[in-house]
C-alpha cells in the first residue's frame, strides 16, 4: 500500500543508487529539471542527437520523452530512444506537453505513445484528455480543465496503453486502470514557475528507476514535488525566490517532513 514510508524508501534508493535519467526534453526546462534531479540524488543527462541517443539509453536507468519544443529531428530521436529503452527494459516516461494545442503536437504525442510500452504518462488535464478525446483542446501548454475532469480519460488511456497516467493539478491524480492515488499537497505558486510540470516528469522517471510499481513511483514523485512546493512557499517573496527555495527543499527534504505533511487518498 502506498504511504509516506514508500516515498521515503524510494527517495533513499535514489540517493544511494544515483540513477542516470536520460532526458530528451525542451529547451525551456533543461536547467531546472537537471537541478531538480541532482537535488534528489539522481544523475541527469540531456541528449537528443540522433548519433548518440541509443548509446545514451544503453547506460541510462530511465528515459524522459518531453515534447515541449518539437522538431522533426527530435521526434526521430525520441522514437529511436523509446525503442532502445524498450529493448533494454528501462522505464519510459512521456510528457505530452501542449497536446491539444495543435494537430502536429497531438499526433506526435499519440504516435510516440504507440511506439512501444510507456511506463508512465504525466501531463495536465487538457493534455491527457487530448490523447484520448477528439476535439479536446489546451491553451498552449496550460490546461483548460481541472485535473479531476481528466480522471476518466486517464483511465481510458491507461487501459489502452498499459501505462500509469499521472494528472497534475491542485490535486494530483495518479491512475492505473482501476487504481487511483490522489495527492493533496502543493501550493498555488507552483504553476507560476515555468517548467515545474516538466520537473515533475523528470522526478517521476527517477522514482521509476528504483520502483517498478509505476503507480507508486508516479505518486512518490508528485508527493515530493508538492511537499517541497509547500515548504518553499513559506518564506518566498514571489516566483523567482520560490524556484530557488523549491530546489533547496527538494535537496533538504527529510523523512520527518514527508511523514508529517503527505496528504493522500
C-alpha positions as CSV (number, residue, x, y, z in Angstrom):
1,X,0.0,0.0,0.0
2,X,1.3,3.4,-1.0
3,X,2.4,5.5,2.1
4,X,4.9,8.0,3.3
5,X,7.2,5.1,4.0
6,X,7.1,4.1,0.3
7,X,8.1,7.6,-0.7
8,X,10.9,7.7,1.9
9,X,12.2,4.3,0.8
10,X,12.3,5.3,-2.9
11,X,14.0,8.6,-2.2
12,X,16.7,6.8,-0.2
13,X,17.2,4.4,-3.1
14,X,17.6,7.3,-5.5
15,X,20.2,8.9,-3.2
16,X,22.1,5.7,-2.8
17,X,21.9,4.5,-6.4
18,X,22.1,7.8,-8.3
19,X,20.2,6.5,-11.3
20,X,21.1,8.1,-14.7
21,X,18.0,9.7,-16.1
22,X,18.2,10.4,-19.8
23,X,16.1,13.4,-20.8
24,X,15.0,14.3,-24.3
25,X,13.3,17.4,-23.2
26,X,12.6,21.0,-24.2
27,X,15.0,24.0,-24.1
28,X,12.8,25.9,-21.6
29,X,13.2,23.4,-18.8
30,X,16.6,21.7,-19.2
31,X,18.2,23.7,-16.4
32,X,15.6,23.3,-13.7
33,X,14.9,19.7,-14.4
34,X,18.6,18.8,-14.3
35,X,19.0,20.7,-11.0
36,X,15.9,19.1,-9.5
37,X,17.2,15.6,-10.4
38,X,20.6,16.5,-8.8
39,X,18.8,17.8,-5.7
40,X,17.1,14.4,-5.0
41,X,20.3,12.5,-5.8
42,X,19.7,11.3,-9.4
43,X,22.1,11.9,-12.3
44,X,20.6,13.9,-15.2
45,X,21.8,13.8,-18.9
46,X,20.2,15.8,-21.7
47,X,20.9,14.1,-25.1
48,X,18.9,14.3,-28.2
49,X,21.4,14.0,-31.1
50,X,20.4,11.2,-33.5
51,X,24.0,10.0,-33.4
52,X,24.0,9.2,-29.7
53,X,20.5,8.7,-28.3
54,X,20.6,4.9,-28.5
55,X,24.0,4.8,-26.9
56,X,22.9,7.1,-24.1
57,X,19.8,5.0,-23.4
58,X,22.1,1.9,-23.1
59,X,23.7,3.4,-20.0
60,X,20.6,5.0,-18.5
61,X,18.2,3.8,-15.8
62,X,15.1,5.6,-17.2
63,X,14.1,7.8,-20.2
64,X,12.1,11.0,-20.3
65,X,10.4,12.0,-23.5
66,X,9.1,15.6,-23.3
67,X,7.7,17.2,-26.5
68,X,7.8,20.8,-25.3
69,X,9.9,22.2,-28.1
70,X,9.2,19.9,-31.1
71,X,11.2,19.5,-34.3
72,X,11.3,16.7,-36.8
73,X,14.9,15.5,-35.9
74,X,13.9,15.5,-32.2
75,X,10.8,13.4,-32.9
76,X,13.1,10.9,-34.8
77,X,15.5,10.8,-31.9
78,X,12.6,10.3,-29.4
79,X,11.4,7.3,-31.5
80,X,14.8,5.8,-31.6
81,X,15.3,6.3,-27.8
82,X,12.0,4.7,-26.9
83,X,12.8,1.7,-29.0
84,X,16.2,1.4,-27.4
85,X,14.7,1.8,-23.9
86,X,12.2,-1.0,-24.5
87,X,15.0,-3.3,-25.7
88,X,16.9,-2.5,-22.5
89,X,13.8,-2.8,-20.4
90,X,14.1,0.6,-18.7
91,X,11.0,2.7,-17.9
92,X,9.9,5.4,-20.4
93,X,8.1,8.5,-19.0
94,X,6.2,10.5,-21.6
95,X,5.2,14.2,-21.1
96,X,2.8,15.2,-23.9
97,X,3.5,18.9,-23.4
98,X,0.8,21.0,-25.2
99,X,-1.1,18.1,-26.7
100,X,-4.4,19.5,-27.9
101,X,-2.9,22.9,-28.9
102,X,-2.0,21.9,-32.5
103,X,-2.7,18.8,-34.6
104,X,1.0,18.2,-35.1
105,X,1.7,18.2,-31.3
106,X,-1.3,15.9,-30.6
107,X,-0.5,13.5,-33.3
108,X,3.2,13.3,-32.4
109,X,2.3,12.6,-28.7
110,X,-0.1,9.8,-29.8
111,X,2.5,8.3,-32.2
112,X,5.2,8.3,-29.6
113,X,2.8,6.6,-27.2
114,X,2.2,3.9,-29.8
115,X,6.0,3.4,-30.4
116,X,6.2,0.9,-27.6
117,X,5.2,0.3,-24.0
118,X,5.4,3.5,-22.0
119,X,5.6,3.1,-18.2
120,X,4.1,6.5,-17.2
121,X,2.4,9.3,-19.0
122,X,2.5,12.6,-17.0
123,X,0.6,15.7,-18.0
124,X,-2.0,18.3,-17.1
125,X,-5.7,17.5,-17.5
126,X,-6.1,19.0,-21.0
127,X,-3.0,17.2,-22.3
128,X,-4.3,13.8,-21.0
129,X,-7.7,14.4,-22.5
130,X,-6.2,15.3,-25.8
131,X,-4.6,11.9,-26.1
132,X,-7.9,10.1,-25.9
133,X,-10.6,12.5,-26.9
134,X,-11.1,14.0,-30.3
135,X,-11.6,17.8,-30.1
136,X,-10.0,18.2,-26.6
137,X,-8.1,21.4,-26.5
138,X,-5.4,23.0,-24.4
139,X,-4.2,26.7,-24.2
140,X,-0.6,26.5,-25.4
141,X,1.0,24.4,-22.6
142,X,-1.6,25.3,-20.0
143,X,-4.6,23.2,-19.0
144,X,-8.1,24.4,-19.8
145,X,-9.5,21.7,-17.5
146,X,-9.3,20.9,-13.8
147,X,-7.4,17.7,-13.0
148,X,-10.5,15.8,-11.9
149,X,-12.0,16.3,-15.3
150,X,-9.3,14.1,-16.8
151,X,-9.7,11.1,-14.4
152,X,-11.9,9.1,-16.8
153,X,-9.7,10.0,-19.8
154,X,-6.7,8.8,-17.7
155,X,-8.4,5.5,-17.0
156,X,-9.2,5.1,-20.8
157,X,-5.6,5.9,-21.6
158,X,-4.2,3.5,-19.0
159,X,-6.5,0.7,-20.2
160,X,-5.5,1.3,-23.8
161,X,-1.7,1.8,-23.4
162,X,-1.0,-0.1,-20.2
163,X,0.7,3.0,-18.8
164,X,0.2,4.6,-15.4
165,X,-1.2,8.1,-16.0
166,X,-0.3,11.0,-13.7
167,X,-2.5,14.0,-14.0
168,X,-1.1,17.1,-12.3
169,X,-3.2,20.0,-10.8
170,X,-4.1,21.4,-7.4
171,X,-4.8,17.7,-6.6
172,X,-2.6,15.2,-8.5
173,X,-4.4,12.1,-9.6
174,X,-2.3,9.0,-10.5
175,X,-4.3,6.4,-12.3
176,X,-3.6,2.8,-13.3
177,X,-6.8,1.3,-14.8
178,X,-8.9,0.8,-11.7
179,X,-6.3,2.1,-9.3
180,X,-6.2,5.7,-8.1
181,X,-3.9,7.6,-5.8
182,X,-4.7,11.3,-5.0
183,X,-2.0,13.6,-3.7
184,X,-3.4,16.7,-2.0
185,X,-0.2,18.6,-1.3
186,X,1.1,21.6,-3.3
187,X,0.9,25.4,-3.4
188,X,-0.7,27.9,-5.9
189,X,2.7,29.4,-6.6
190,X,3.9,26.2,-8.4
191,X,2.1,26.9,-11.7
192,X,3.7,30.4,-11.7
193,X,7.2,28.9,-12.3
194,X,7.8,27.7,-15.8
195,X,9.0,24.1,-16.0
196,X,7.7,22.7,-12.8
197,X,5.3,20.3,-14.6
198,X,8.3,19.1,-16.7
199,X,10.3,18.8,-13.5
200,X,7.6,16.5,-12.1
201,X,8.1,14.3,-15.2
202,X,11.8,14.1,-14.7
203,X,11.4,13.2,-11.0
204,X,8.8,10.6,-12.0
205,X,11.5,9.0,-14.2
206,X,13.9,9.0,-11.3
207,X,11.4,7.3,-9.0
208,X,10.5,4.8,-11.7
209,X,14.2,3.9,-11.9
210,X,14.1,2.5,-8.4
211,X,10.4,1.3,-8.0
212,X,8.9,-0.7,-10.8
213,X,5.5,-0.4,-9.3
214,X,4.9,2.6,-11.5
215,X,1.7,3.7,-9.8
216,X,3.7,4.1,-6.6
217,X,6.7,5.7,-8.4
218,X,4.5,8.3,-10.1
219,X,2.7,9.1,-6.8
220,X,6.0,9.4,-4.9
221,X,7.4,11.9,-7.4
222,X,4.3,14.0,-7.2
223,X,4.4,13.8,-3.4
224,X,7.9,15.2,-3.0
225,X,7.3,17.8,-5.7
226,X,4.2,19.0,-3.8
227,X,5.7,18.9,-0.3
228,X,8.8,20.8,-1.5
229,X,6.4,23.4,-3.0
230,X,4.5,23.8,0.2
231,X,7.7,24.3,2.2
232,X,9.3,26.6,-0.4
233,X,6.2,28.9,-0.3
234,X,6.5,29.6,3.4
235,X,9.2,32.4,3.2
236,X,9.5,33.2,-0.5
237,X,8.5,36.7,-2.0
238,X,7.3,35.5,-5.4
239,X,8.0,33.1,-8.2
240,X,11.8,33.8,-8.5
241,X,12.6,33.2,-4.9
242,X,10.1,30.3,-4.9
243,X,12.1,28.5,-7.6
244,X,15.3,28.7,-5.6
245,X,13.6,27.7,-2.4
246,X,11.9,24.8,-4.2
247,X,15.2,23.3,-5.3
248,X,16.7,23.8,-1.8
249,X,13.7,22.0,-0.2
250,X,14.0,19.1,-2.7
251,X,17.6,18.7,-1.5
252,X,16.7,19.1,2.2
253,X,13.5,17.1,2.3
254,X,13.7,14.8,5.3
255,X,11.7,11.6,6.2
256,X,10.1,13.6,9.1
257,X,8.8,16.3,6.8
258,X,7.4,13.7,4.3
259,X,5.7,11.8,7.0
260,X,4.2,14.9,8.7
261,X,3.0,16.6,5.5
262,X,2.0,13.9,3.0
263,X,-1.8,14.1,2.2
264,X,-3.0,11.2,0.1
265,X,-6.2,9.3,-0.5
